[in-house]
Amino acid sequence: MSSKIKTVQCQDECADELKVNEVKDQIDETMTTGVAKIYRALSDPTRLKIAQALNIAEELCVHDVATITESTVATASHHLRLLRDLGLAKFRKEGKLVFYSLDDDHVKQLIDIAFTHQREVKYREKQTR
């Protein structure tokens, strides 16, 4: 991949005003803001590692998450709470233990698709060298 970023711009004004207005009408700003929060949460390498671990293991206690991420239990708990607050993770208690898992199949698909895409990008990069 080139280190220089090329900007591509249209030479004319709006090419299809009808289509532009139709698309603008269908974009929900509230939903866009919520989705941006999800991606912002997953943009943190530790939280993404937690999500990936939960995707692989299906369920982990906070101590196991801390061990996997090589962080403190307090740090793991903080990240898990944020993922839970955004609807990406859920928890259940068993005595004094707290177990976390991804909230639903949509979250699992987000994680799977992101990692599948990254593997493909890396593969294409290797092919072009």
Secondary structure as UniProt FT lines:
FT   HELIX           17..26
FT   HELIX           29..42
FT   HELIX           45..57
FT   STRAND          60..61
FT   HELIX           62..69
FT   HELIX           73..85
FT   TURN            86..87
FT   STRAND          89..94
FT   TURN            95..96
FT   STRAND          97..102
FT   HELIX           105..128
//
